[in-house]
Amino acid sequence: MFKKTTLALAVSGLLEGVQNSVSANQPYRLM
């Protein structure tokens, strides 16, 4: 079972990567 801190870091890192890739190509389309 994942700890909340580990899961939070994974999710925040994933969202940050998605926002970086999306903002590089297009405005926030996922929002």
N, CA, C and O atoms as CSV, one atom per row, in Angstrom:
chain,resi,resn,atom,element,x,y,z
A,1,MET,N,N,0.847,-1.205,0.000
A,1,MET,CA,C,0.000,0.000,0.000
A,1,MET,C,C,0.886,1.259,0.000
A,1,MET,O,O,1.854,1.357,0.753
A,2,PHE,N,N,0.526,2.205,-0.858
A,2,PHE,CA,C,1.295,3.439,-0.947
A,2,PHE,C,C,0.999,4.340,0.245
A,2,PHE,O,O,-0.121,4.382,0.754
A,3,LYS,N,N,2.021,5.052,0.670
A,3,LYS,CA,C,1.798,6.070,1.702
A,3,LYS,C,C,1.223,7.314,1.036
A,3,LYS,O,O,1.449,7.554,-0.150
A,4,LYS,N,N,0.487,8.093,1.798
A,4,LYS,CA,C,-0.147,9.289,1.233
A,4,LYS,C,C,0.899,10.256,0.683
A,4,LYS,O,O,0.678,10.896,-0.345
A,5,THR,N,N,2.035,10.360,1.367
A,5,THR,CA,C,3.065,11.295,0.918
A,5,THR,C,C,3.639,10.854,-0.420
A,5,THR,O,O,3.836,11.673,-1.318
A,6,THR,N,N,3.907,9.561,-0.551
A,6,THR,CA,C,4.462,9.033,-1.793
A,6,THR,C,C,3.473,9.211,-2.930
A,6,THR,O,O,3.851,9.602,-4.034
A,7,LEU,N,N,2.216,8.928,-2.664
A,7,LEU,CA,C,1.176,9.062,-3.683
A,7,LEU,C,C,1.016,10.527,-4.082
A,7,LEU,O,O,0.869,10.843,-5.262
A,8,ALA,N,N,1.046,11.414,-3.098
A,8,ALA,CA,C,0.906,12.849,-3.378
A,8,ALA,C,C,2.064,13.347,-4.238
A,8,ALA,O,O,1.856,14.115,-5.178
A,9,LEU,N,N,3.275,12.913,-3.920
A,9,LEU,CA,C,4.440,13.325,-4.702
A,9,LEU,C,C,4.349,12.788,-6.126
A,9,LEU,O,O,4.690,13.490,-7.078
A,10,ALA,N,N,3.896,11.557,-6.274
A,10,ALA,CA,C,3.767,10.959,-7.603
A,10,ALA,C,C,2.731,11.709,-8.427
A,10,ALA,O,O,2.957,12.009,-9.599
A,11,VAL,N,N,1.590,12.010,-7.806
A,11,VAL,CA,C,0.514,12.714,-8.510
A,11,VAL,C,C,0.947,14.131,-8.869
A,11,VAL,O,O,0.718,14.577,-9.993
A,12,SER,N,N,1.569,14.842,-7.934
A,12,SER,CA,C,1.996,16.219,-8.190
A,12,SER,C,C,3.052,16.258,-9.292
A,12,SER,O,O,3.035,17.144,-10.146
A,13,GLY,N,N,3.968,15.294,-9.268
A,13,GLY,CA,C,4.995,15.223,-10.305
A,13,GLY,C,C,4.387,14.927,-11.663
A,13,GLY,O,O,4.794,15.496,-12.676
A,14,LEU,N,N,3.408,14.030,-11.675
A,14,LEU,CA,C,2.738,13.660,-12.921
A,14,LEU,C,C,1.979,14.859,-13.491
A,14,LEU,O,O,2.060,15.142,-14.686
A,15,LEU,N,N,1.244,15.558,-12.629
A,15,LEU,CA,C,0.484,16.735,-13.071
A,15,LEU,C,C,1.424,17.823,-13.570
A,15,LEU,O,O,1.124,18.505,-14.550
A,16,GLU,N,N,2.556,17.987,-12.901
A,16,GLU,CA,C,3.517,19.004,-13.309
A,16,GLU,C,C,4.069,18.690,-14.693
A,16,GLU,O,O,4.216,19.582,-15.528
A,17,GLY,N,N,4.372,17.426,-14.929
A,17,GLY,CA,C,4.870,17.007,-16.236
A,17,GLY,C,C,3.828,17.211,-17.318
A,17,GLY,O,O,4.149,17.643,-18.425
A,18,VAL,N,N,2.573,16.898,-16.997
A,18,VAL,CA,C,1.478,17.071,-17.958
A,18,VAL,C,C,1.289,18.547,-18.279
A,18,VAL,O,O,1.138,18.915,-19.444
A,19,GLN,N,N,1.297,19.390,-17.260
A,19,GLN,CA,C,1.119,20.827,-17.472
A,19,GLN,C,C,2.257,21.390,-18.308
A,19,GLN,O,O,2.030,22.240,-19.169
A,20,ASN,N,N,3.481,20.925,-18.067
A,20,ASN,CA,C,4.631,21.404,-18.829
A,20,ASN,C,C,4.502,21.014,-20.296
A,20,ASN,O,O,4.730,21.843,-21.176
A,21,SER,N,N,4.142,19.774,-20.567
A,21,SER,CA,C,4.020,19.297,-21.944
A,21,SER,C,C,2.848,19.969,-22.651
A,21,SER,O,O,2.940,20.309,-23.830
A,22,VAL,N,N,1.738,20.161,-21.920
A,22,VAL,CA,C,0.549,20.781,-22.511
A,22,VAL,C,C,0.798,22.263,-22.779
A,22,VAL,O,O,0.457,22.762,-23.851
A,23,SER,N,N,1.382,22.961,-21.827
A,23,SER,CA,C,1.620,24.396,-21.985
A,23,SER,C,C,2.632,24.651,-23.100
A,23,SER,O,O,2.608,25.705,-23.734
A,24,ALA,N,N,3.520,23.688,-23.337
A,24,ALA,CA,C,4.502,23.816,-24.409
A,24,ALA,C,C,3.825,23.705,-25.768
A,24,ALA,O,O,4.265,24.328,-26.735
A,25,ASN,N,N,2.765,22.923,-25.847
A,25,ASN,CA,C,2.062,22.709,-27.112
A,25,ASN,C,C,0.841,23.606,-27.246
A,25,ASN,O,O,0.711,24.340,-28.226
A,26,GLN,N,N,-0.052,23.550,-26.266
A,26,GLN,CA,C,-1.306,24.293,-26.340
A,26,GLN,C,C,-1.644,24.864,-24.971
A,26,GLN,O,O,-1.076,24.439,-23.966
A,27,PRO,N,N,-2.565,25.825,-24.921
A,27,PRO,CA,C,-3.093,26.291,-23.635
A,27,PRO,C,C,-3.773,25.145,-22.891
A,27,PRO,O,O,-4.016,24.087,-23.472
A,28,TYR,N,N,-4.078,25.345,-21.630
A,28,TYR,CA,C,-4.615,24.267,-20.798
A,28,TYR,C,C,-5.877,23.673,-21.400
A,28,TYR,O,O,-6.972,24.218,-21.261
A,29,ARG,N,N,-5.698,22.552,-22.066
A,29,ARG,CA,C,-6.804,21.883,-22.734
A,29,ARG,C,C,-7.481,20.887,-21.794
A,29,ARG,O,O,-8.670,20.599,-21.925
A,30,LEU,N,N,-6.694,20.362,-20.834
A,30,LEU,CA,C,-7.230,19.359,-19.910
A,30,LEU,C,C,-8.116,19.985,-18.843
A,30,LEU,O,O,-8.929,19.301,-18.222
A,31,MET,N,N,-7.956,21.281,-18.635
A,31,MET,CA,C,-8.724,21.939,-17.581
A,31,MET,C,C,-10.154,22.028,-18.008
A,31,MET,O,O,-10.988,22.550,-17.268
